[in-house]
Amino acid sequence: MGHMKFDNNDTQFIKAAFKGNKAIKTAIVEKPTPWTQDKMVELSQAWVDAMGGRFHGDESCGCEQQNYALHLDYT
């Protein structure tokens, strides 16, 4: 839940996401999200509680490096 609440005291990506300006100070938000960070935290906590209050998975948490190739053909 630390990630959802305060990005574990690291770069505040979630806070920036809810501003809707992509963390660009001069960006203009055309249509703010109807969601709030508080609502996201509330729903995230409900999910954690539904999972018995513990993480189900391994330490990698699905964060393994993936190798993809992309081919674009502009014709």
PDB file of N, CA, C, O and CB in Angstrom:
ATOM      1  N   MET A   1       0.812  -1.191   0.000  1.00  0.00           N
ATOM      2  CA  MET A   1       0.000   0.000   0.000  1.00  0.00           C
ATOM      3  C   MET A   1       0.859   1.260   0.000  1.00  0.00           C
ATOM      4  O   MET A   1       0.388   2.334  -0.376  1.00  0.00           O
ATOM      5  CB  MET A   1      -0.925  -0.004   1.192  1.00  0.00           C
ATOM      6  N   GLY A   2       2.114   1.132   0.420  1.00  0.00           N
ATOM      7  CA  GLY A   2       3.002   2.295   0.408  1.00  0.00           C
ATOM      8  C   GLY A   2       3.161   2.874  -0.984  1.00  0.00           C
ATOM      9  O   GLY A   2       3.282   4.087  -1.153  1.00  0.00           O
ATOM     10  N   HIS A   3       3.159   1.995  -1.984  1.00  0.00           N
ATOM     11  CA  HIS A   3       3.286   2.467  -3.363  1.00  0.00           C
ATOM     12  C   HIS A   3       2.054   3.283  -3.757  1.00  0.00           C
ATOM     13  O   HIS A   3       2.178   4.317  -4.414  1.00  0.00           O
ATOM     14  CB  HIS A   3       3.477   1.275  -4.333  1.00  0.00           C
ATOM     15  N   MET A   4       0.892   2.831  -3.366  1.00  0.00           N
ATOM     16  CA  MET A   4      -0.342   3.521  -3.728  1.00  0.00           C
ATOM     17  C   MET A   4      -0.505   4.857  -2.994  1.00  0.00           C
ATOM     18  O   MET A   4      -1.054   5.814  -3.541  1.00  0.00           O
ATOM     19  CB  MET A   4      -1.533   2.628  -3.435  1.00  0.00           C
ATOM     20  N   LYS A   5      -0.025   4.906  -1.759  1.00  0.00           N
ATOM     21  CA  LYS A   5      -0.226   6.105  -0.946  1.00  0.00           C
ATOM     22  C   LYS A   5       0.820   7.179  -1.205  1.00  0.00           C
ATOM     23  O   LYS A   5       0.489   8.358  -1.333  1.00  0.00           O
ATOM     24  CB  LYS A   5      -0.217   5.740   0.512  1.00  0.00           C
ATOM     25  N   PHE A   6       2.095   6.766  -1.283  1.00  0.00           N
ATOM     26  CA  PHE A   6       3.142   7.775  -1.380  1.00  0.00           C
ATOM     27  C   PHE A   6       4.351   7.300  -2.174  1.00  0.00           C
ATOM     28  O   PHE A   6       5.466   7.773  -1.957  1.00  0.00           O
ATOM     29  CB  PHE A   6       3.577   8.189  -0.006  1.00  0.00           C
ATOM     30  N   ASP A   7       4.128   6.359  -3.101  1.00  0.00           N
ATOM     31  CA  ASP A   7       5.194   5.840  -3.962  1.00  0.00           C
ATOM     32  C   ASP A   7       6.448   5.470  -3.175  1.00  0.00           C
ATOM     33  O   ASP A   7       7.571   5.675  -3.634  1.00  0.00           O
ATOM     34  CB  ASP A   7       5.546   6.863  -5.026  1.00  0.00           C
ATOM     35  N   ASN A   8       6.231   4.920  -1.979  1.00  0.00           N
ATOM     36  CA  ASN A   8       7.333   4.457  -1.131  1.00  0.00           C
ATOM     37  C   ASN A   8       8.421   5.515  -0.970  1.00  0.00           C
ATOM     38  O   ASN A   8       9.611   5.198  -0.958  1.00  0.00           O
ATOM     39  CB  ASN A   8       7.938   3.189  -1.708  1.00  0.00           C
ATOM     40  N   ASN A   9       8.004   6.770  -0.847  1.00  0.00           N
ATOM     41  CA  ASN A   9       8.914   7.907  -0.667  1.00  0.00           C
ATOM     42  C   ASN A   9       9.889   8.091  -1.818  1.00  0.00           C
ATOM     43  O   ASN A   9      10.966   8.660  -1.640  1.00  0.00           O
ATOM     44  CB  ASN A   9       9.687   7.741   0.606  1.00  0.00           C
ATOM     45  N   ASP A  10       9.515   7.614  -2.991  1.00  0.00           N
ATOM     46  CA  ASP A  10      10.347   7.777  -4.190  1.00  0.00           C
ATOM     47  C   ASP A  10       9.659   8.813  -5.088  1.00  0.00           C
ATOM     48  O   ASP A  10       8.820   9.577  -4.613  1.00  0.00           O
ATOM     49  CB  ASP A  10      10.554   6.394  -4.953  1.00  0.00           C
ATOM     50  N   THR A  11       9.999   8.844  -6.356  1.00  0.00           N
ATOM     51  CA  THR A  11       9.379   9.768  -7.301  1.00  0.00           C
ATOM     52  C   THR A  11       7.866   9.610  -7.240  1.00  0.00           C
ATOM     53  O   THR A  11       7.356   8.491  -7.291  1.00  0.00           O
ATOM     54  CB  THR A  11       9.899   9.523  -8.742  1.00  0.00           C
ATOM     55  N   GLN A  12       7.157  10.703  -7.132  1.00  0.00           N
ATOM     56  CA  GLN A  12       5.713  10.696  -6.915  1.00  0.00           C
ATOM     57  C   GLN A  12       4.920  10.579  -8.218  1.00  0.00           C
ATOM     58  O   GLN A  12       4.218  11.508  -8.617  1.00  0.00           O
ATOM     59  CB  GLN A  12       5.302  11.952  -6.182  1.00  0.00           C
ATOM     60  N   PHE A  13       5.043   9.423  -8.870  1.00  0.00           N
ATOM     61  CA  PHE A  13       4.362   9.209 -10.139  1.00  0.00           C
ATOM     62  C   PHE A  13       2.843   9.180  -9.981  1.00  0.00           C
ATOM     63  O   PHE A  13       2.125   9.728 -10.816  1.00  0.00           O
ATOM     64  CB  PHE A  13       4.838   7.915 -10.768  1.00  0.00           C
ATOM     65  N   ILE A  14       2.359   8.558  -8.938  1.00  0.00           N
ATOM     66  CA  ILE A  14       0.911   8.452  -8.763  1.00  0.00           C
ATOM     67  C   ILE A  14       0.307   9.825  -8.506  1.00  0.00           C
ATOM     68  O   ILE A  14      -0.739  10.150  -9.069  1.00  0.00           O
ATOM     69  CB  ILE A  14       0.570   7.495  -7.608  1.00  0.00           C
ATOM     70  N   LYS A  15       0.938  10.630  -7.674  1.00  0.00           N
ATOM     71  CA  LYS A  15       0.454  11.986  -7.419  1.00  0.00           C
ATOM     72  C   LYS A  15       0.408  12.775  -8.726  1.00  0.00           C
ATOM     73  O   LYS A  15      -0.560  13.486  -8.993  1.00  0.00           O
ATOM     74  CB  LYS A  15       1.354  12.705  -6.382  1.00  0.00           C
ATOM     75  N   ALA A  16       1.455  12.647  -9.537  1.00  0.00           N
ATOM     76  CA  ALA A  16       1.491  13.332 -10.835  1.00  0.00           C
ATOM     77  C   ALA A  16       0.386  12.825 -11.752  1.00  0.00           C
ATOM     78  O   ALA A  16      -0.221  13.606 -12.484  1.00  0.00           O
ATOM     79  CB  ALA A  16       2.858  13.141 -11.506  1.00  0.00           C
ATOM     80  N   ALA A  17       0.126  11.533 -11.716  1.00  0.00           N
ATOM     81  CA  ALA A  17      -0.905  10.956 -12.587  1.00  0.00           C
ATOM     82  C   ALA A  17      -2.277  11.562 -12.291  1.00  0.00           C
ATOM     83  O   ALA A  17      -3.055  11.816 -13.211  1.00  0.00           O
ATOM     84  CB  ALA A  17      -0.957   9.427 -12.417  1.00  0.00           C
ATOM     85  N   PHE A  18      -2.571  11.791 -11.027  1.00  0.00           N
ATOM     86  CA  PHE A  18      -3.873  12.342 -10.684  1.00  0.00           C
ATOM     87  C   PHE A  18      -3.982  13.832 -10.974  1.00  0.00           C
ATOM     88  O   PHE A  18      -5.095  14.355 -11.035  1.00  0.00           O
ATOM     89  CB  PHE A  18      -4.163  12.093  -9.237  1.00  0.00           C
ATOM     90  N   LYS A  19      -2.877  14.526 -11.154  1.00  0.00           N
ATOM     91  CA  LYS A  19      -2.932  15.914 -11.604  1.00  0.00           C
ATOM     92  C   LYS A  19      -3.303  15.960 -13.082  1.00  0.00           C
ATOM     93  O   LYS A  19      -3.928  16.914 -13.545  1.00  0.00           O
ATOM     94  CB  LYS A  19      -1.581  16.627 -11.359  1.00  0.00           C
ATOM     95  N   GLY A  20      -2.909  14.914 -13.822  1.00  0.00           N
ATOM     96  CA  GLY A  20      -3.246  14.830 -15.230  1.00  0.00           C
ATOM     97  C   GLY A  20      -2.353  15.641 -16.139  1.00  0.00           C
ATOM     98  O   GLY A  20      -2.702  15.868 -17.297  1.00  0.00           O
ATOM     99  N   ASN A  21      -1.204  16.085 -15.646  1.00  0.00           N
ATOM    100  CA  ASN A  21      -0.321  16.918 -16.477  1.00  0.00           C
ATOM    101  C   ASN A  21       0.976  16.207 -16.869  1.00  0.00           C
ATOM    102  O   ASN A  21       1.909  16.838 -17.365  1.00  0.00           O
ATOM    103  CB  ASN A  21       0.014  18.201 -15.742  1.00  0.00           C
ATOM    104  N   LYS A  22       1.028  14.890 -16.645  1.00  0.00           N
ATOM    105  CA  LYS A  22       2.198  14.075 -16.997  1.00  0.00           C
ATOM    106  C   LYS A  22       3.467  14.591 -16.332  1.00  0.00           C
ATOM    107  O   LYS A  22       4.565  14.431 -16.866  1.00  0.00           O
ATOM    108  CB  LYS A  22       2.386  14.045 -18.511  1.00  0.00           C
ATOM    109  N   ALA A  23       3.313  15.208 -15.171  1.00  0.00           N
ATOM    110  CA  ALA A  23       4.419  15.757 -14.383  1.00  0.00           C
ATOM    111  C   ALA A  23       5.157  16.868 -15.122  1.00  0.00           C
ATOM    112  O   ALA A  23       6.322  17.142 -14.833  1.00  0.00           O
ATOM    113  CB  ALA A  23       5.395  14.653 -14.017  1.00  0.00           C
ATOM    114  N   ILE A  24       4.485  17.503 -16.067  1.00  0.00           N
ATOM    115  CA  ILE A  24       5.057  18.646 -16.782  1.00  0.00           C
ATOM    116  C   ILE A  24       4.413  19.899 -16.196  1.00  0.00           C
ATOM    117  O   ILE A  24       3.206  20.102 -16.329  1.00  0.00           O
ATOM    118  CB  ILE A  24       4.819  18.543 -18.352  1.00  0.00           C
ATOM    119  N   LYS A  25       5.203  20.718 -15.563  1.00  0.00           N
ATOM    120  CA  LYS A  25       4.665  21.872 -14.834  1.00  0.00           C
ATOM    121  C   LYS A  25       3.843  22.804 -15.713  1.00  0.00           C
ATOM    122  O   LYS A  25       2.888  23.414 -15.233  1.00  0.00           O
ATOM    123  CB  LYS A  25       5.790  22.648 -14.204  1.00  0.00           C
ATOM    124  N   THR A  26       4.190  22.928 -16.978  1.00  0.00           N
ATOM    125  CA  THR A  26       3.485  23.864 -17.852  1.00  0.00           C
ATOM    126  C   THR A  26       2.357  23.207 -18.643  1.00  0.00           C
ATOM    127  O   THR A  26       1.700  23.873 -19.444  1.00  0.00           O
ATOM    128  CB  THR A  26       4.461  24.501 -18.806  1.00  0.00           C
ATOM    129  N   ALA A  27       2.125  21.930 -18.434  1.00  0.00           N
ATOM    130  CA  ALA A  27       1.080  21.225 -19.185  1.00  0.00           C
ATOM    131  C   ALA A  27      -0.307  21.686 -18.734  1.00  0.00           C
ATOM    132  O   ALA A  27      -0.515  22.031 -17.571  1.00  0.00           O
ATOM    133  CB  ALA A  27       1.220  19.695 -19.005  1.00  0.00           C
ATOM    134  N   ILE A  28      -1.232  21.685 -19.664  1.00  0.00           N
ATOM    135  CA  ILE A  28      -2.615  22.054 -19.382  1.00  0.00           C
ATOM    136  C   ILE A  28      -3.446  20.775 -19.348  1.00  0.00           C
ATOM    137  O   ILE A  28      -3.351  19.938 -20.246  1.00  0.00           O
ATOM    138  CB  ILE A  28      -3.169  23.064 -20.448  1.00  0.00           C
ATOM    139  N   VAL A  29      -4.250  20.635 -18.320  1.00  0.00           N
ATOM    140  CA  VAL A  29      -5.118  19.472 -18.180  1.00  0.00           C
ATOM    141  C   VAL A  29      -6.434  19.800 -18.870  1.00  0.00           C
ATOM    142  O   VAL A  29      -7.160  20.699 -18.448  1.00  0.00           O
ATOM    143  CB  VAL A  29      -5.341  19.091 -16.671  1.00  0.00           C
ATOM    144  N   GLU A  30      -6.733  19.065 -19.932  1.00  0.00           N
ATOM    145  CA  GLU A  30      -7.973  19.335 -20.669  1.00  0.00           C
ATOM    146  C   GLU A  30      -9.191  18.744 -19.986  1.00  0.00           C
ATOM    147  O   GLU A  30     -10.236  19.390 -19.902  1.00  0.00           O
ATOM    148  CB  GLU A  30      -7.873  18.790 -22.077  1.00  0.00           C
ATOM    149  N   LYS A  31      -9.061  17.515 -19.495  1.00  0.00           N
ATOM    150  CA  LYS A  31     -10.195  16.865 -18.837  1.00  0.00           C
ATOM    151  C   LYS A  31      -9.653  16.075 -17.646  1.00  0.00           C
ATOM    152  O   LYS A  31      -9.136  14.972 -17.820  1.00  0.00           O
ATOM    153  CB  LYS A  31     -10.983  15.927 -19.834  1.00  0.00           C
ATOM    154  N   PRO A  32      -9.767  16.629 -16.445  1.00  0.00           N
ATOM    155  CA  PRO A  32      -9.245  15.917 -15.278  1.00  0.00           C
ATOM    156  C   PRO A  32      -9.990  14.616 -15.044  1.00  0.00           C
ATOM    157  O   PRO A  32     -11.171  14.491 -15.370  1.00  0.00           O
ATOM    158  CB  PRO A  32      -9.332  16.795 -14.036  1.00  0.00           C
ATOM    159  N   THR A  33      -9.289  13.657 -14.480  1.00  0.00           N
ATOM    160  CA  THR A  33      -9.900  12.373 -14.174  1.00  0.00           C
ATOM    161  C   THR A  33     -10.960  12.531 -13.086  1.00  0.00           C
ATOM    162  O   THR A  33     -10.783  13.337 -12.172  1.00  0.00           O
ATOM    163  CB  THR A  33      -8.832  11.360 -13.740  1.00  0.00           C
ATOM    164  N   PRO A  34     -12.057  11.777 -13.167  1.00  0.00           N
ATOM    165  CA  PRO A  34     -13.054  11.827 -12.101  1.00  0.00           C
ATOM    166  C   PRO A  34     -12.587  11.062 -10.855  1.00  0.00           C
ATOM    167  O   PRO A  34     -13.206  11.167  -9.796  1.00  0.00           O
ATOM    168  CB  PRO A  34     -14.384  11.255 -12.601  1.00  0.00           C
ATOM    169  N   TRP A  35     -11.515  10.304 -10.979  1.00  0.00           N
ATOM    170  CA  TRP A  35     -10.966   9.544  -9.859  1.00  0.00           C
ATOM    171  C   TRP A  35     -10.116  10.447  -8.992  1.00  0.00           C
ATOM    172  O   TRP A  35      -9.650  11.500  -9.426  1.00  0.00           O
ATOM    173  CB  TRP A  35     -10.141   8.347 -10.357  1.00  0.00           C
ATOM    174  N   THR A  36      -9.923  10.012  -7.758  1.00  0.00           N
ATOM    175  CA  THR A  36      -9.002  10.692  -6.856  1.00  0.00           C
ATOM    176  C   THR A  36      -8.008   9.660  -6.329  1.00  0.00           C
ATOM    177  O   THR A  36      -8.265   8.456  -6.361  1.00  0.00           O
ATOM    178  CB  THR A  36      -9.768  11.397  -5.680  1.00  0.00           C
ATOM    179  N   GLN A  37      -6.886  10.148  -5.851  1.00  0.00           N
ATOM    180  CA  GLN A  37      -5.913   9.236  -5.270  1.00  0.00           C
ATOM    181  C   GLN A  37      -6.506   8.578  -4.023  1.00  0.00           C
ATOM    182  O   GLN A  37      -6.257   7.399  -3.772  1.00  0.00           O
ATOM    183  CB  GLN A  37      -4.600   9.981  -4.926  1.00  0.00           C
ATOM    184  N   ASP A  38      -7.277   9.315  -3.249  1.00  0.00           N
ATOM    185  CA  ASP A  38      -7.912   8.732  -2.064  1.00  0.00           C
ATOM    186  C   ASP A  38      -8.825   7.571  -2.433  1.00  0.00           C
ATOM    187  O   ASP A  38      -8.844   6.552  -1.744  1.00  0.00           O
ATOM    188  CB  ASP A  38      -8.707   9.795  -1.310  1.00  0.00           C
ATOM    189  N   LYS A  39      -9.591   7.721  -3.531  1.00  0.00           N
ATOM    190  CA  LYS A  39     -10.480   6.642  -3.976  1.00  0.00           C
ATOM    191  C   LYS A  39      -9.658   5.434  -4.429  1.00  0.00           C
ATOM    192  O   LYS A  39     -10.023   4.295  -4.139  1.00  0.00           O
ATOM    193  CB  LYS A  39     -11.402   7.130  -5.126  1.00  0.00           C
ATOM    194  N   MET A  40      -8.558   5.674  -5.135  1.00  0.00           N
ATOM    195  CA  MET A  40      -7.700   4.579  -5.568  1.00  0.00           C
ATOM    196  C   MET A  40      -7.125   3.835  -4.362  1.00  0.00           C
ATOM    197  O   MET A  40      -7.082   2.605  -4.349  1.00  0.00           O
ATOM    198  CB  MET A  40      -6.567   5.107  -6.461  1.00  0.00           C
ATOM    199  N   VAL A  41      -6.684   4.585  -3.351  1.00  0.00           N
ATOM    200  CA  VAL A  41      -6.134   3.967  -2.139  1.00  0.00           C
ATOM    201  C   VAL A  41      -7.210   3.146  -1.440  1.00  0.00           C
ATOM    202  O   VAL A  41      -6.947   2.035  -0.980  1.00  0.00           O
ATOM    203  CB  VAL A  41      -5.568   5.042  -1.178  1.00  0.00           C
ATOM    204  N   GLU A  42      -8.420   3.691  -1.361  1.00  0.00           N
ATOM    205  CA  GLU A  42      -9.527   2.974  -0.729  1.00  0.00           C
ATOM    206  C   GLU A  42      -9.791   1.634  -1.433  1.00  0.00           C
ATOM    207  O   GLU A  42      -9.913   0.598  -0.779  1.00  0.00           O
ATOM    208  CB  GLU A  42     -10.801   3.843  -0.745  1.00  0.00           C
ATOM    209  N   LEU A  43      -9.877   1.664  -2.751  1.00  0.00           N
ATOM    210  CA  LEU A  43     -10.141   0.431  -3.506  1.00  0.00           C
ATOM    211  C   LEU A  43      -8.954  -0.524  -3.454  1.00  0.00           C
ATOM    212  O   LEU A  43      -9.138  -1.741  -3.417  1.00  0.00           O
ATOM    213  CB  LEU A  43     -10.477   0.761  -4.963  1.00  0.00           C
ATOM    214  N   SER A  44      -7.747   0.014  -3.452  1.00  0.00           N
ATOM    215  CA  SER A  44      -6.552  -0.829  -3.340  1.00  0.00           C
ATOM    216  C   SER A  44      -6.528  -1.539  -1.993  1.00  0.00           C
ATOM    217  O   SER A  44      -6.207  -2.725  -1.916  1.00  0.00           O
ATOM    218  CB  SER A  44      -5.271   0.011  -3.522  1.00  0.00           C
ATOM    219  N   GLN A  45      -6.868  -0.813  -0.934  1.00  0.00           N
ATOM    220  CA  GLN A  45      -6.902  -1.427   0.397  1.00  0.00           C
ATOM    221  C   GLN A  45      -7.976  -2.504   0.470  1.00  0.00           C
ATOM    222  O   GLN A  45      -7.769  -3.546   1.092  1.00  0.00           O
ATOM    223  CB  GLN A  45      -7.150  -0.361   1.475  1.00  0.00           C
ATOM    224  N   ALA A  46      -9.123  -2.259  -0.161  1.00  0.00           N
ATOM    225  CA  ALA A  46     -10.184  -3.269  -0.196  1.00  0.00           C
ATOM    226  C   ALA A  46      -9.701  -4.531  -0.894  1.00  0.00           C
ATOM    227  O   ALA A  46     -10.033  -5.640  -0.475  1.00  0.00           O
ATOM    228  CB  ALA A  46     -11.433  -2.719  -0.903  1.00  0.00           C
ATOM    229  N   TRP A  47      -8.915  -4.370  -1.962  1.00  0.00           N
ATOM    230  CA  TRP A  47      -8.365  -5.536  -2.673  1.00  0.00           C
ATOM    231  C   TRP A  47      -7.381  -6.280  -1.776  1.00  0.00           C
ATOM    232  O   TRP A  47      -7.427  -7.508  -1.694  1.00  0.00           O
ATOM    233  CB  TRP A  47      -7.667  -5.102  -3.992  1.00  0.00           C
ATOM    234  N   VAL A  48      -6.493  -5.553  -1.103  1.00  0.00           N
ATOM    235  CA  VAL A  48      -5.536  -6.196  -0.184  1.00  0.00           C
ATOM    236  C   VAL A  48      -6.293  -6.957   0.900  1.00  0.00           C
ATOM    237  O   VAL A  48      -5.948  -8.094   1.222  1.00  0.00           O
ATOM    238  CB  VAL A  48      -4.583  -5.139   0.460  1.00  0.00           C
ATOM    239  N   ASP A  49      -7.317  -6.334   1.457  1.00  0.00           N
ATOM    240  CA  ASP A  49      -8.118  -6.994   2.490  1.00  0.00           C
ATOM    241  C   ASP A  49      -8.785  -8.253   1.945  1.00  0.00           C
ATOM    242  O   ASP A  49      -8.832  -9.276   2.629  1.00  0.00           O
ATOM    243  CB  ASP A  49      -9.179  -6.033   3.040  1.00  0.00           C
ATOM    244  N   ALA A  50      -9.304  -8.185   0.711  1.00  0.00           N
ATOM    245  CA  ALA A  50      -9.951  -9.344   0.091  1.00  0.00           C
ATOM    246  C   ALA A  50      -8.958 -10.486  -0.142  1.00  0.00           C
ATOM    247  O   ALA A  50      -9.352 -11.651  -0.196  1.00  0.00           O
ATOM    248  CB  ALA A  50     -10.600  -8.938  -1.236  1.00  0.00           C
ATOM    249  N   MET A  51      -7.683 -10.156  -0.278  1.00  0.00           N
ATOM    250  CA  MET A  51      -6.640 -11.162  -0.469  1.00  0.00           C
ATOM    251  C   MET A  51      -6.087 -11.671   0.866  1.00  0.00           C
ATOM    252  O   MET A  51      -5.058 -12.345   0.908  1.00  0.00           O
ATOM    253  CB  MET A  51      -5.506 -10.586  -1.313  1.00  0.00           C
ATOM    254  N   GLY A  52      -6.779 -11.341   1.937  1.00  0.00           N
ATOM    255  CA  GLY A  52      -6.348 -11.804   3.250  1.00  0.00           C
ATOM    256  C   GLY A  52      -5.227 -10.959   3.839  1.00  0.00           C
ATOM    257  O   GLY A  52      -4.563 -11.378   4.787  1.00  0.00           O
ATOM    258  N   GLY A  53      -5.018  -9.784   3.287  1.00  0.00           N
ATOM    259  CA  GLY A  53      -4.028  -8.872   3.829  1.00  0.00           C
ATOM    260  C   GLY A  53      -2.596  -9.232   3.524  1.00  0.00           C
ATOM    261  O   GLY A  53      -1.677  -8.722   4.163  1.00  0.00           O
ATOM    262  N   ARG A  54      -2.392 -10.108   2.551  1.00  0.00           N
ATOM    263  CA  ARG A  54      -1.017 -10.485   2.211  1.00  0.00           C
ATOM    264  C   ARG A  54      -0.864 -10.587   0.707  1.00  0.00           C
ATOM    265  O   ARG A  54      -1.842 -10.720  -0.029  1.00  0.00           O
ATOM    266  CB  ARG A  54      -0.629 -11.819   2.879  1.00  0.00           C
ATOM    267  N   PHE A  55       0.390 -10.523   0.262  1.00  0.00           N
ATOM    268  CA  PHE A  55       0.704 -10.611  -1.154  1.00  0.00           C
ATOM    269  C   PHE A  55       0.688 -12.067  -1.589  1.00  0.00           C
ATOM    270  O   PHE A  55       1.258 -12.920  -0.909  1.00  0.00           O
ATOM    271  CB  PHE A  55       2.071  -9.967  -1.456  1.00  0.00           C
ATOM    272  N   HIS A  56       0.056 -12.357  -2.690  1.00  0.00           N
ATOM    273  CA  HIS A  56       0.032 -13.701  -3.262  1.00  0.00           C
ATOM    274  C   HIS A  56       0.891 -13.686  -4.517  1.00  0.00           C
ATOM    275  O   HIS A  56       0.496 -13.109  -5.531  1.00  0.00           O
ATOM    276  CB  HIS A  56      -1.435 -14.169  -3.581  1.00  0.00           C
ATOM    277  N   GLY A  57       2.026 -14.293  -4.463  1.00  0.00           N
ATOM    278  CA  GLY A  57       2.925 -14.326  -5.607  1.00  0.00           C
ATOM    279  C   GLY A  57       4.352 -14.470  -5.132  1.00  0.00           C
ATOM    280  O   GLY A  57       4.610 -14.690  -3.949  1.00  0.00           O
ATOM    281  N   ASP A  58       5.271 -14.344  -6.063  1.00  0.00           N
ATOM    282  CA  ASP A  58       6.676 -14.461  -5.685  1.00  0.00           C
ATOM    283  C   ASP A  58       7.321 -13.077  -5.637  1.00  0.00           C
ATOM    284  O   ASP A  58       6.676 -12.071  -5.935  1.00  0.00           O
ATOM    285  CB  ASP A  58       7.434 -15.378  -6.673  1.00  0.00           C
ATOM    286  N   GLU A  59       8.593 -13.036  -5.261  1.00  0.00           N
ATOM    287  CA  GLU A  59       9.277 -11.766  -5.083  1.00  0.00           C
ATOM    288  C   GLU A  59       9.392 -10.959  -6.366  1.00  0.00           C
ATOM    289  O   GLU A  59       9.485  -9.733  -6.311  1.00  0.00           O
ATOM    290  CB  GLU A  59      10.636 -12.005  -4.524  1.00  0.00           C
ATOM    291  N   SER A  60       9.390 -11.618  -7.520  1.00  0.00           N
ATOM    292  CA  SER A  60       9.546 -10.883  -8.777  1.00  0.00           C
ATOM    293  C   SER A  60       8.313 -10.033  -9.081  1.00  0.00           C
ATOM    294  O   SER A  60       8.412  -9.030  -9.788  1.00  0.00           O
ATOM    295  CB  SER A  60       9.810 -11.856  -9.932  1.00  0.00           C
ATOM    296  N   CYS A  61       7.166 -10.424  -8.557  1.00  0.00           N
ATOM    297  CA  CYS A  61       5.936  -9.642  -8.703  1.00  0.00           C
ATOM    298  C   CYS A  61       5.599  -9.377 -10.175  1.00  0.00           C
ATOM    299  O   CYS A  61       4.926  -8.397 -10.492  1.00  0.00           O
ATOM    300  CB  CYS A  61       6.068  -8.314  -7.953  1.00  0.00           C
ATOM    301  N   GLY A  62       6.064 -10.243 -11.062  1.00  0.00           N
ATOM    302  CA  GLY A  62       5.795 -10.051 -12.476  1.00  0.00           C
ATOM    303  C   GLY A  62       6.693  -9.030 -13.138  1.00  0.00           C
ATOM    304  O   GLY A  62       6.421  -8.594 -14.257  1.00  0.00           O
ATOM    305  N   CYS A  63       7.757  -8.644 -12.463  1.00  0.00           N
ATOM    306  CA  CYS A  63       8.630  -7.581 -12.972  1.00  0.00           C
ATOM    307  C   CYS A  63       9.879  -8.136 -13.652  1.00  0.00           C
ATOM    308  O   CYS A  63      10.961  -7.566 -13.519  1.00  0.00           O
ATOM    309  CB  CYS A  63       9.036  -6.652 -11.838  1.00  0.00           C
ATOM    310  N   GLU A  64       9.739  -9.221 -14.363  1.00  0.00           N
ATOM    311  CA  GLU A  64      10.872  -9.773 -15.091  1.00  0.00           C
ATOM    312  C   GLU A  64      11.044  -9.022 -16.401  1.00  0.00           C
ATOM    313  O   GLU A  64      10.068  -8.587 -17.011  1.00  0.00           O
ATOM    314  CB  GLU A  64      10.683 -11.285 -15.347  1.00  0.00           C
ATOM    315  N   GLN A  65      12.282  -8.875 -16.826  1.00  0.00           N
ATOM    316  CA  GLN A  65      12.545  -8.213 -18.096  1.00  0.00           C
ATOM    317  C   GLN A  65      11.944  -9.026 -19.234  1.00  0.00           C
ATOM    318  O   GLN A  65      12.093 -10.246 -19.300  1.00  0.00           O
ATOM    319  CB  GLN A  65      14.060  -8.017 -18.310  1.00  0.00           C
ATOM    320  N   GLN A  66      11.272  -8.329 -20.115  1.00  0.00           N
ATOM    321  CA  GLN A  66      10.676  -8.956 -21.290  1.00  0.00           C
ATOM    322  C   GLN A  66      11.471  -8.524 -22.519  1.00  0.00           C
ATOM    323  O   GLN A  66      12.007  -7.417 -22.562  1.00  0.00           O
ATOM    324  CB  GLN A  66       9.164  -8.575 -21.434  1.00  0.00           C
ATOM    325  N   ASN A  67      11.543  -9.383 -23.494  1.00  0.00           N
ATOM    326  CA  ASN A  67      12.239  -9.062 -24.733  1.00  0.00           C
ATOM    327  C   ASN A  67      11.232  -9.097 -25.869  1.00  0.00           C
ATOM    328  O   ASN A  67      10.698 -10.148 -26.224  1.00  0.00           O
ATOM    329  CB  ASN A  67      13.417 -10.050 -24.997  1.00  0.00           C
ATOM    330  N   TYR A  68      10.991  -7.934 -26.423  1.00  0.00           N
ATOM    331  CA  TYR A  68      10.058  -7.815 -27.534  1.00  0.00           C
ATOM    332  C   TYR A  68      10.768  -7.203 -28.731  1.00  0.00           C
ATOM    333  O   TYR A  68      11.718  -6.435 -28.586  1.00  0.00           O
ATOM    334  CB  TYR A  68       8.832  -6.967 -27.136  1.00  0.00           C
ATOM    335  N   ALA A  69      10.299  -7.551 -29.888  1.00  0.00           N
ATOM    336  CA  ALA A  69      10.794  -6.930 -31.108  1.00  0.00           C
ATOM    337  C   ALA A  69       9.590  -6.306 -31.816  1.00  0.00           C
ATOM    338  O   ALA A  69       8.509  -6.892 -31.867  1.00  0.00           O
ATOM    339  CB  ALA A  69      11.539  -7.975 -32.035  1.00  0.00           C
ATOM    340  N   LEU A  70       9.793  -5.144 -32.342  1.00  0.00           N
ATOM    341  CA  LEU A  70       8.717  -4.437 -33.025  1.00  0.00           C
ATOM    342  C   LEU A  70       9.207  -4.069 -34.416  1.00  0.00           C
ATOM    343  O   LEU A  70      10.274  -3.478 -34.575  1.00  0.00           O
ATOM    344  CB  LEU A  70       8.268  -3.167 -32.229  1.00  0.00           C
ATOM    345  N   HIS A  71       8.432  -4.418 -35.401  1.00  0.00           N
ATOM    346  CA  HIS A  71       8.786  -4.094 -36.776  1.00  0.00           C
ATOM    347  C   HIS A  71       7.697  -3.181 -37.326  1.00  0.00           C
ATOM    348  O   HIS A  71       6.522  -3.548 -37.356  1.00  0.00           O
ATOM    349  CB  HIS A  71       8.947  -5.390 -37.655  1.00  0.00           C
ATOM    350  N   LEU A  72       8.099  -1.983 -37.761  1.00  0.00           N
ATOM    351  CA  LEU A  72       7.166  -1.041 -38.350  1.00  0.00           C
ATOM    352  C   LEU A  72       7.483  -0.899 -39.828  1.00  0.00           C
ATOM    353  O   LEU A  72       8.641  -0.735 -40.210  1.00  0.00           O
ATOM    354  CB  LEU A  72       7.227   0.329 -37.635  1.00  0.00           C
ATOM    355  N   ASP A  73       6.478  -0.962 -40.635  1.00  0.00           N
ATOM    356  CA  ASP A  73       6.649  -0.836 -42.075  1.00  0.00           C
ATOM    357  C   ASP A  73       5.826   0.357 -42.539  1.00  0.00           C
ATOM    358  O   ASP A  73       4.597   0.291 -42.576  1.00  0.00           O
ATOM    359  CB  ASP A  73       6.224  -2.147 -42.823  1.00  0.00           C
ATOM    360  N   TYR A  74       6.483   1.425 -42.885  1.00  0.00           N
ATOM    361  CA  TYR A  74       5.801   2.615 -43.368  1.00  0.00           C
ATOM    362  C   TYR A  74       5.769   2.578 -44.893  1.00  0.00           C
ATOM    363  O   TYR A  74       6.760   2.904 -45.547  1.00  0.00           O
ATOM    364  CB  TYR A  74       6.498   3.908 -42.855  1.00  0.00           C
ATOM    365  N   THR A  75       4.648   2.188 -45.447  1.00  0.00           N
ATOM    366  CA  THR A  75       4.524   2.165 -46.909  1.00  0.00           C
ATOM    367  C   THR A  75       3.350   3.004 -47.344  1.00  0.00           C
ATOM    368  O   THR A  75       3.078   3.112 -48.539  1.00  0.00           O
ATOM    369  CB  THR A  75       4.367   0.730 -47.429  1.00  0.00           C
TER     370      THR A  75
END
